[in-house]
Amino acid sequence: MSSFGKLILVPTPIGNLEDITFRAVSVLKKADIILAEDTRVSSHLLRHLEIDKKLWTHHKFNEHKAIDSLVLKIQEGNTIALISDAGTPAISDPGFLLVRACVSNQIEVECLPGATALIPALAVSGLPTDRFVFEGFLPAKKGRQTRLMELATENRTMVFYESPYRLVKTLSQFAEFFGEEKNACVCRELSKMYEEIKRGTLAELKQYYSLNTPKGEIVIVVEGMGKASEKKSKRKDAQ
């Protein structure tokens, strides 16, 4: 039997601190090492949970260099808990590289169920939830238009993360590539005090946020082509 420790991915609240699970708190209390994306953000959470432990920094700028030493720590018998600023680690956040290294070294990896922004946004969007594709953040520049062209024929509901600074531009591009009348939902600051959920066509949402400057974390849910859209397209082709 291996004497290794293990890596545990621990989801943290995306806004409301009461969304942390009892199991997540237990794991954080027992972990030998807690890795945090931003120690300033995570220190606030640990203080709220009354957990007095030193945090190790683990973000996209140092994760490549830290992998080998962290794997060694686990092989020495330490249990490492990985948290991001909000939500589930490795989902549009650091974590994938460390998970892959642990798997390659036959180290146990565990992920607790918990908060993530994409599922609540999808659930409240009013758009089909049976099949969807999560795109995370689109490329900022290179490859962006190519990806949008590919997604223009996507049948499933699409879920994106976006910065408030790029929201209007992104909605404009979605309207251009997917069609202005495509239904969508913009979820802002989910679970927080100023949570906002706006539904409408891409044209309507673009107009609203052009007049109302958005702030905070944003998830965009866009309907796919779907059967109805496919039939409409075929009718146009036949005319």
MOHUPE-V755658 format. One record per residue. N is the residue number from 0. BURIAL is 1 if it has 24 or more other ideal C-beta (glycine too) atoms within 12 Angstrom, else 0. D_LAST is the distance of its C-alpha to the last C-alpha in Angstrom with 1 decimal. Layout:
N & BURIAL & D_LAST
N & BURIAL & D_LAST
This chain:
0 & 0 & 69.4
1 & 0 & 68.0
2 & 0 & 69.8
3 & 0 & 66.8
4 & 1 & 65.5
5 & 1 & 61.8
6 & 1 & 58.8
7 & 1 & 57.3
8 & 1 & 54.1
9 & 1 & 54.6
10 & 1 & 51.8
11 & 1 & 52.9
12 & 1 & 51.5
13 & 1 & 48.5
14 & 1 & 50.1
15 & 0 & 52.3
16 & 1 & 55.4
17 & 0 & 55.9
18 & 1 & 53.0
19 & 1 & 55.2
20 & 0 & 56.2
21 & 0 & 59.8
22 & 0 & 59.3
23 & 1 & 58.1
24 & 1 & 61.2
25 & 0 & 63.4
26 & 1 & 62.0
27 & 1 & 62.4
28 & 0 & 66.0
29 & 0 & 66.9
30 & 1 & 65.2
31 & 1 & 67.5
32 & 1 & 65.0
33 & 1 & 62.1
34 & 1 & 59.6
35 & 1 & 57.7
36 & 1 & 54.9
37 & 1 & 56.6
38 & 1 & 60.2
39 & 0 & 60.2
40 & 1 & 57.3
41 & 1 & 58.6
42 & 0 & 62.1
43 & 0 & 61.0
44 & 1 & 59.6
45 & 1 & 62.7
46 & 0 & 64.9
47 & 0 & 63.0
48 & 1 & 63.5
49 & 0 & 67.2
50 & 1 & 66.8
51 & 0 & 69.2
52 & 1 & 68.1
53 & 0 & 67.5
54 & 1 & 64.0
55 & 1 & 63.0
56 & 1 & 60.3
57 & 1 & 57.3
58 & 1 & 54.2
59 & 0 & 51.8
60 & 0 & 54.4
61 & 0 & 57.2
62 & 1 & 55.7
63 & 0 & 55.8
64 & 0 & 59.5
65 & 1 & 60.4
66 & 1 & 59.0
67 & 0 & 62.0
68 & 0 & 64.5
69 & 1 & 62.6
70 & 1 & 62.3
71 & 0 & 66.0
72 & 1 & 66.7
73 & 1 & 64.9
74 & 1 & 66.7
75 & 0 & 69.9
76 & 0 & 69.1
77 & 1 & 67.4
78 & 1 & 64.5
79 & 1 & 62.0
80 & 1 & 59.6
81 & 1 & 56.6
82 & 1 & 55.0
83 & 1 & 52.5
84 & 1 & 52.3
85 & 1 & 50.0
86 & 1 & 48.1
87 & 1 & 48.3
88 & 1 & 49.8
89 & 1 & 47.7
90 & 1 & 44.4
91 & 1 & 43.5
92 & 1 & 47.2
93 & 1 & 50.1
94 & 1 & 51.2
95 & 1 & 49.2
96 & 1 & 51.7
97 & 1 & 54.6
98 & 1 & 53.1
99 & 0 & 52.3
100 & 1 & 55.9
101 & 1 & 57.3
102 & 0 & 55.3
103 & 0 & 56.5
104 & 1 & 60.0
105 & 0 & 59.9
106 & 1 & 60.3
107 & 0 & 59.0
108 & 1 & 56.1
109 & 1 & 55.3
110 & 1 & 52.6
111 & 1 & 53.2
112 & 0 & 50.4
113 & 1 & 49.8
114 & 1 & 47.9
115 & 1 & 44.7
116 & 1 & 42.2
117 & 1 & 39.0
118 & 1 & 39.5
119 & 1 & 40.4
120 & 1 & 37.4
121 & 1 & 35.0
122 & 0 & 36.8
123 & 1 & 36.6
124 & 1 & 33.0
125 & 0 & 31.4
126 & 1 & 28.9
127 & 1 & 28.9
128 & 0 & 32.2
129 & 0 & 32.2
130 & 0 & 30.8
131 & 1 & 31.1
132 & 1 & 31.8
133 & 1 & 34.6
134 & 1 & 34.2
135 & 0 & 37.3
136 & 1 & 37.6
137 & 1 & 35.1
138 & 0 & 36.7
139 & 0 & 38.0
140 & 0 & 37.2
141 & 0 & 37.0
142 & 0 & 34.1
143 & 0 & 32.5
144 & 0 & 29.2
145 & 0 & 29.0
146 & 1 & 29.5
147 & 1 & 26.9
148 & 0 & 24.3
149 & 0 & 25.3
150 & 1 & 25.2
151 & 1 & 21.6
152 & 0 & 20.6
153 & 1 & 23.5
154 & 0 & 22.9
155 & 1 & 26.4
156 & 1 & 27.7
157 & 1 & 29.2
158 & 1 & 32.7
159 & 1 & 34.2
160 & 1 & 37.6
161 & 1 & 37.8
162 & 0 & 40.5
163 & 1 & 40.6
164 & 0 & 41.0
165 & 1 & 37.6
166 & 1 & 35.7
167 & 1 & 33.9
168 & 1 & 33.0
169 & 1 & 31.7
170 & 1 & 29.6
171 & 0 & 28.2
172 & 1 & 27.4
173 & 1 & 25.8
174 & 1 & 23.5
175 & 0 & 22.6
176 & 1 & 22.0
177 & 1 & 20.9
178 & 1 & 19.2
179 & 0 & 21.1
180 & 0 & 20.1
181 & 1 & 21.4
182 & 1 & 24.4
183 & 1 & 27.7
184 & 1 & 31.5
185 & 1 & 34.3
186 & 1 & 37.7
187 & 1 & 40.7
188 & 1 & 44.3
189 & 1 & 43.9
190 & 1 & 47.1
191 & 0 & 48.8
192 & 0 & 50.1
193 & 0 & 47.2
194 & 1 & 44.4
195 & 1 & 41.1
196 & 1 & 37.8
197 & 1 & 34.8
198 & 0 & 31.4
199 & 1 & 28.2
200 & 1 & 25.1
201 & 1 & 25.8
202 & 0 & 25.5
203 & 0 & 28.0
204 & 1 & 30.4
205 & 1 & 30.4
206 & 0 & 31.4
207 & 1 & 34.0
208 & 1 & 35.7
209 & 0 & 35.6
210 & 0 & 37.8
211 & 0 & 39.8
212 & 0 & 41.3
213 & 1 & 41.1
214 & 0 & 44.1
215 & 1 & 45.0
216 & 1 & 43.3
217 & 1 & 39.6
218 & 1 & 37.1
219 & 1 & 33.3
220 & 1 & 31.1
221 & 1 & 27.4
222 & 1 & 24.9
223 & 1 & 23.2
224 & 1 & 19.6
225 & 1 & 20.5
226 & 0 & 18.7
227 & 0 & 17.0
228 & 1 & 15.7
229 & 0 & 14.6
230 & 0 & 12.6
231 & 0 & 11.0
232 & 0 & 10.2
233 & 0 & 8.8
234 & 0 & 6.5
235 & 0 & 5.3
236 & 0 & 5.5
237 & 0 & 3.8
238 & 0 & 0.0
